């Protein structure tokens, strides 16, 4: 089995671990935050420890490209959050108001 066989390359913006809906960015963000492979595997039940090791190995083998991938992924997430906040969300607004009314009667 080749290393790439552990992944589904959906697009330039999405790499998943085969047999799951877990993106490689989820695994790598935990790894880069200092989590051990065993911890990561426990946090993502559909993913095996072998797949976690494959994701880390892939990252280490393709560091520059994966750092760019992770930066794009982070930028997209931050942009989506800014757009959501700018547009407002009636659900978020109602929850925020409910929280305020409980803490400030």
MDTraj code that builds the backbone (N, CA, C; nanometers):
import mdtraj as md
import numpy as np

residues = "UNK UNK UNK UNK UNK UNK UNK UNK UNK UNK UNK UNK UNK UNK UNK UNK UNK UNK UNK UNK UNK UNK UNK UNK UNK UNK UNK UNK UNK UNK UNK UNK UNK UNK UNK UNK UNK UNK UNK UNK UNK UNK UNK UNK UNK UNK UNK UNK UNK UNK UNK UNK UNK UNK UNK UNK UNK UNK UNK UNK UNK UNK UNK UNK UNK UNK UNK UNK UNK UNK UNK UNK UNK UNK UNK UNK UNK UNK UNK UNK UNK UNK UNK UNK UNK UNK UNK UNK UNK UNK UNK UNK UNK UNK UNK UNK UNK UNK UNK UNK UNK UNK UNK UNK UNK".split()
xyz = np.array([
    [0.0850, -0.1176, 0.0000],
    [0.0000, 0.0000, 0.0000],
    [0.0895, 0.1238, 0.0000],
    [0.0557, 0.2181, -0.0862],
    [0.1285, 0.3438, -0.0912],
    [0.0654, 0.4429, 0.0064],
    [0.1433, 0.5390, 0.0489],
    [0.0966, 0.6370, 0.1458],
    [-0.0295, 0.7088, 0.0971],
    [-0.0340, 0.7452, -0.0292],
    [-0.1496, 0.8168, -0.0845],
    [-0.2775, 0.7338, -0.0800],
    [-0.2650, 0.6023, -0.0695],
    [-0.3822, 0.5150, -0.0646],
    [-0.4645, 0.5343, 0.0633],
    [-0.4076, 0.5992, 0.1624],
    [-0.4791, 0.6243, 0.2870],
    [-0.5749, 0.7425, 0.2760],
    [-0.5689, 0.8156, 0.1653],
    [-0.6443, 0.9404, 0.1536],
    [-0.7337, 0.9428, 0.0309],
    [-0.8372, 1.0224, 0.0434],
    [-0.9238, 1.0535, -0.0691],
    [-0.8985, 1.2007, -0.1014],
    [-0.8379, 1.2262, -0.2164],
    [-0.8071, 1.3622, -0.2583],
    [-0.9293, 1.4157, -0.3330],
    [-1.0214, 1.4751, -0.2580],
    [-1.1487, 1.5213, -0.3133],
    [-1.1262, 1.6401, -0.4062],
    [-1.0437, 1.7345, -0.3618],
    [-1.0092, 1.8532, -0.4402],
    [-0.8828, 1.9139, -0.3815],
    [-0.8419, 2.0287, -0.4374],
    [-0.7252, 2.0984, -0.3822],
    [-0.7518, 2.1446, -0.2394],
    [-0.8789, 2.1555, -0.2063],
    [-0.9184, 2.2103, -0.0774],
    [-0.9710, 2.1055, 0.0197],
    [-0.9681, 1.9797, -0.0198],
    [-1.0239, 1.8767, 0.0683],
    [-0.9543, 1.7424, 0.0501],
    [-0.8912, 1.7005, 0.1575],
    [-0.8280, 1.5685, 0.1628],
    [-0.8875, 1.4965, 0.2827],
    [-0.9481, 1.3812, 0.2580],
    [-1.0094, 1.3023, 0.3654],
    [-0.9329, 1.1727, 0.3858],
    [-0.9448, 1.1197, 0.5053],
    [-0.8907, 0.9870, 0.5306],
    [-0.9905, 0.8863, 0.4751],
    [-0.9427, 0.7905, 0.3981],
    [-1.0309, 0.6935, 0.3324],
    [-1.1219, 0.6236, 0.4321],
    [-1.2446, 0.6040, 0.3875],
    [-1.3415, 0.5335, 0.4704],
    [-1.4011, 0.6185, 0.5805],
    [-1.3748, 0.7493, 0.5778],
    [-1.4293, 0.8380, 0.6804],
    [-1.4618, 0.9735, 0.6176],
    [-1.5231, 1.0567, 0.6964],
    [-1.5487, 1.1937, 0.6538],
    [-1.4514, 1.2889, 0.7229],
    [-1.3500, 1.2349, 0.7854],
    [-1.2522, 1.3129, 0.8601],
    [-1.1490, 1.3699, 0.7640],
    [-1.1317, 1.5011, 0.7688],
    [-1.0326, 1.5664, 0.6865],
    [-0.8945, 1.5567, 0.7488],
    [-0.7943, 1.5553, 0.6627],
    [-0.6572, 1.5468, 0.7118],
    [-0.6237, 1.6656, 0.8012],
    [-0.6883, 1.7802, 0.7765],
    [-0.6618, 1.8993, 0.8578],
    [-0.6999, 1.8788, 1.0036],
    [-0.8033, 1.8005, 1.0291],
    [-0.8440, 1.7730, 1.1674],
    [-0.7355, 1.6959, 1.2406],
    [-0.6807, 1.5976, 1.1736],
    [-0.5746, 1.5161, 1.2335],
    [-0.4498, 1.6003, 1.2536],
    [-0.4123, 1.6743, 1.1505],
    [-0.2880, 1.7504, 1.1566],
    [-0.2955, 1.8669, 1.2539],
    [-0.4106, 1.9292, 1.2664],
    [-0.4201, 2.0406, 1.3617],
    [-0.3974, 1.9910, 1.5040],
    [-0.4495, 1.8733, 1.5356],
    [-0.4250, 1.8167, 1.6688],
    [-0.2786, 1.7779, 1.6843],
    [-0.2227, 1.7167, 1.5821],
    [-0.0826, 1.6769, 1.5865],
    [0.0070, 1.7991, 1.6068],
    [-0.0185, 1.9054, 1.5313],
    [0.0630, 2.0262, 1.5419],
    [0.0428, 2.0984, 1.6747],
    [-0.0694, 2.0712, 1.7410],
    [-0.0934, 2.1265, 1.8754],
    [-0.0298, 2.0407, 1.9839],
    [0.0362, 1.9312, 1.9439],
    [0.1097, 1.8494, 2.0392],
    [0.0432, 1.7211, 2.0839],
    [-0.0726, 1.6872, 2.0249],
    [-0.1403, 1.5634, 2.0628],
    [-0.0628, 1.4427, 2.0109],
    [-0.0663, 1.3364, 2.0863],
    [-0.0045, 1.2109, 2.0451],
    [-0.0956, 1.1383, 1.9461],
    [-0.0380, 1.0593, 1.8566],
    [-0.1206, 0.9859, 1.7603],
    [-0.2303, 0.9031, 1.8269],
    [-0.1996, 0.8407, 1.9401],
    [-0.2999, 0.7593, 2.0106],
    [-0.4170, 0.8453, 2.0583],
    [-0.3880, 0.9662, 2.1048],
    [-0.4939, 1.0579, 2.1485],
    [-0.5812, 1.0983, 2.0307],
    [-0.5165, 1.1278, 1.9210],
    [-0.5902, 1.1698, 1.8012],
    [-0.6834, 1.0587, 1.7552],
    [-0.6339, 0.9368, 1.7514],
    [-0.7164, 0.8229, 1.7084],
    [-0.8368, 0.8063, 1.8009],
    [-0.8184, 0.8298, 1.9300],
    [-0.9306, 0.8205, 2.0241],
    [-1.0329, 0.9305, 2.0004],
    [-0.9874, 1.0463, 1.9566],
    [-1.0787, 1.1587, 1.9319],
    [-1.1599, 1.1435, 1.8041],
    [-1.1145, 1.0573, 1.7148],
    [-1.1822, 1.0355, 1.5870],
    [-1.2071, 0.8866, 1.5677],
    [-1.3136, 0.8340, 1.6268],
    [-1.3400, 0.6890, 1.6222],
    [-1.3431, 0.6273, 1.4828],
    [-1.3850, 0.6983, 1.3777],
    [-1.3834, 0.6327, 1.2469],
    [-1.2424, 0.6121, 1.1907],
    [-1.1431, 0.6732, 1.2540],
    [-1.0062, 0.6709, 1.2024],
    [-0.9212, 0.5762, 1.2866],
    [-0.8390, 0.4977, 1.2199],
    [-0.7503, 0.4049, 1.2902],
    [-0.6188, 0.4740, 1.3257],
    [-0.5474, 0.4157, 1.4184],
    [-0.4157, 0.4665, 1.4550],
    [-0.3232, 0.4628, 1.3337],
    [-0.3359, 0.3606, 1.2524],
    [-0.2555, 0.3512, 1.1302],
    [-0.2823, 0.4704, 1.0378],
    [-0.4088, 0.5103, 1.0247],
    [-0.4433, 0.6251, 0.9409],
    [-0.3865, 0.7549, 0.9988],
    [-0.3884, 0.7668, 1.1304],
    [-0.3311, 0.8862, 1.1941],
    [-0.1814, 0.8930, 1.1631],
    [-0.1128, 0.7809, 1.1776],
    [0.0301, 0.7779, 1.1455],
    [0.0532, 0.8094, 0.9979],
    [-0.0339, 0.7616, 0.9121],
    [-0.0211, 0.7910, 0.7686],
    [-0.0378, 0.9408, 0.7432],
    [-0.1337, 1.0043, 0.8104],
    [-0.1552, 1.1492, 0.7941],
    [-0.0322, 1.2269, 0.8393],
    [0.0239, 1.1879, 0.9517],
    [0.1437, 1.2558, 1.0028],
    [0.2616, 1.2340, 0.9083],
    [0.2780, 1.1115, 0.8608],
    [0.3866, 1.0818, 0.7674],
    [0.3689, 1.1601, 0.6381],
    [0.2457, 1.1679, 0.5904],
    [0.2192, 1.2448, 0.4684],
    [0.2558, 1.3912, 0.4902],
    [0.2163, 1.4455, 0.6042],
    [0.2500, 1.5839, 0.6367],
    [0.4016, 1.6036, 0.6369],
    [0.4721, 1.5162, 0.7065],
    [0.6172, 1.5298, 0.7173],
    [0.6866, 1.5119, 0.5823],
    [0.6276, 1.4327, 0.4937],
    [0.6845, 1.4092, 0.3610],
    [0.6538, 1.5213, 0.2623],
    [0.5493, 1.5971, 0.2903],
    [0.5029, 1.7031, 0.1999],
    [0.4786, 1.8322, 0.2785],
    [0.5713, 1.8645, 0.3664],
    [0.5496, 1.9733, 0.4627],
    [0.5121, 2.1062, 0.3980],
    [0.5837, 2.1507, 0.2981],
    [0.5550, 2.2812, 0.2377],
    [0.4141, 2.2845, 0.1782],
    [0.3808, 2.1830, 0.1000],
    [0.2476, 2.1777, 0.0380],
    [0.1381, 2.1654, 0.1436],
    [0.1620, 2.0861, 0.2471],
    [0.0596, 2.0687, 0.3512],
    [0.0465, 2.1940, 0.4379],
    [0.1564, 2.2647, 0.4614],
    [0.1450, 2.3916, 0.5345],
    [0.0603, 2.4908, 0.4560],
    [0.0763, 2.4937, 0.3234],
    [-0.0079, 2.5789, 0.2386],
    [-0.1530, 2.5335, 0.2446],
    [-0.1755, 2.4031, 0.2384],
    [-0.3108, 2.3474, 0.2476],
    [-0.3756, 2.3884, 0.3797],
    [-0.3033, 2.3735, 0.4885],
    [-0.3571, 2.4085, 0.6204],
    [-0.3826, 2.5584, 0.6323],
    [-0.2966, 2.6399, 0.5735],
    [-0.3168, 2.7849, 0.5759],
    [-0.4427, 2.8224, 0.4982],
    [-0.4624, 2.7597, 0.3813],
    [-0.5847, 2.7864, 0.3034],
    [-0.7083, 2.7424, 0.3806],
    [-0.6996, 2.6277, 0.4448],
    [-0.8119, 2.5746, 0.5224],
    [-0.8461, 2.6699, 0.6374],
    [-0.7437, 2.7193, 0.7067],
    [-0.7655, 2.8134, 0.8172],
    [-0.8250, 2.9442, 0.7652],
    [-0.7728, 2.9941, 0.6551],
    [-0.8243, 3.1188, 0.5968],
    [-0.9711, 3.1059, 0.5573],
    [-1.0068, 2.9933, 0.4954],
    [-1.1476, 2.9719, 0.4563],
    [-1.2382, 2.9693, 0.5786],
    [-1.1929, 2.9023, 0.6842],
    [-1.2730, 2.8963, 0.8059],
    [-1.2910, 3.0326, 0.8705],
    [-1.1834, 3.1095, 0.8752],
    [-1.1919, 3.2443, 0.9328],
    [-1.2799, 3.3347, 0.8479],
    [-1.2694, 3.3223, 0.7165],
    [-1.3531, 3.4016, 0.6272],
    [-1.5007, 3.3659, 0.6453],
    [-1.5312, 3.2389, 0.6555],
    [-1.6704, 3.1961, 0.6757],
    [-1.7239, 3.2486, 0.8076],
    [-1.6425, 3.2478, 0.9102],
    [-1.6846, 3.2991, 1.0404],
    [-1.7107, 3.4487, 1.0333],
    [-1.6229, 3.5235, 0.9656],
    [-1.6445, 3.6684, 0.9498],
    [-1.7741, 3.6958, 0.8743],
    [-1.7983, 3.6200, 0.7683],
    [-1.9205, 3.6396, 0.6899],
    [-2.0445, 3.6091, 0.7729],
    [-2.0365, 3.5028, 0.8503],
    [-2.1499, 3.4657, 0.9347],
    [-2.1783, 3.5740, 1.0370],
    [-2.0736, 3.6255, 1.0981],
    [-2.0915, 3.7317, 1.1982],
    [-2.1433, 3.8587, 1.1345],
    [-2.0940, 3.8924, 1.0146],
    [-2.1385, 4.0132, 0.9457],
    [-2.2845, 4.0023, 0.9043],
    [-2.3248, 3.8853, 0.8584],
    [-2.4627, 3.8645, 0.8151],
    [-2.5569, 3.8525, 0.9331],
    [-2.5029, 3.8150, 1.0471],
    [-2.5886, 3.7926, 1.1630],
    [-2.6616, 3.6608, 1.1483],
    [-2.6928, 3.6058, 1.2575],
    [-2.7664, 3.4803, 1.2572],
    [-2.8762, 3.4912, 1.3605],
    [-2.9975, 3.4738, 1.3184],
    [-3.1072, 3.4873, 1.4134],
    [-3.0947, 3.3854, 1.5265],
    [-3.0454, 3.2674, 1.4964],
    [-3.0293, 3.1658, 1.6007],
    [-2.9227, 3.2107, 1.7001],
    [-2.8087, 3.2567, 1.6492],
    [-2.7019, 3.3027, 1.7374],
    [-2.7477, 3.4246, 1.8165],
    [-2.8188, 3.5156, 1.7496],
    [-2.8691, 3.6344, 1.8189],
    [-2.9658, 3.5960, 1.9307],
    [-3.0556, 3.5014, 1.9032],
    [-3.1516, 3.4593, 2.0062],
    [-3.0813, 3.3906, 2.1224],
    [-2.9833, 3.3067, 2.0924],
    [-2.9095, 3.2401, 2.2000],
    [-2.8316, 3.3402, 2.2839],
    [-2.7701, 3.4379, 2.2185],
    [-2.6969, 3.5411, 2.2908],
    [-2.7911, 3.6209, 2.3796],
    [-2.9069, 3.6572, 2.3284],
    [-3.0051, 3.7315, 2.4080],
    [-3.0554, 3.6462, 2.5250],
    [-3.0796, 3.5201, 2.5008],
    [-3.1273, 3.4322, 2.6076],
    [-3.0218, 3.4216, 2.7175],
    [-2.8966, 3.4084, 2.6796],
    [-2.7900, 3.4007, 2.7779],
    [-2.7815, 3.5294, 2.8595],
    [-2.7916, 3.6427, 2.7908],
    [-2.7849, 3.7716, 2.8612],
    [-2.9019, 3.7880, 2.9574],
    [-3.0191, 3.7450, 2.9162],
    [-3.1359, 3.7620, 3.0039],
    [-3.1265, 3.6728, 3.1285],
    [-3.0579, 3.5586, 3.1162],
    [-3.0397, 3.4726, 3.2339],
    [-2.9345, 3.5286, 3.3280],
    [-2.8315, 3.5914, 3.2734],
    [-2.7231, 3.6410, 3.3585],
    [-2.7463, 3.7826, 3.4052],
    [-2.8337, 3.8566, 3.3379],
    [-2.8635, 3.9945, 3.3753],
    [-3.0143, 4.0149, 3.3827],
    [-3.0786, 3.9661, 3.4888],
    [-3.2251, 3.9764, 3.4956],
    [-3.2745, 4.1184, 3.5090],
])
top = md.Topology()
chain = top.add_chain()
for i, resn in enumerate(residues, 1):
    res = top.add_residue(resn, chain, resSeq=i)
    for name in ("N", "CA", "C"):
        top.add_atom(name, md.element.get_by_symbol(name[0]), res)
traj = md.Trajectory(xyz[None], top)
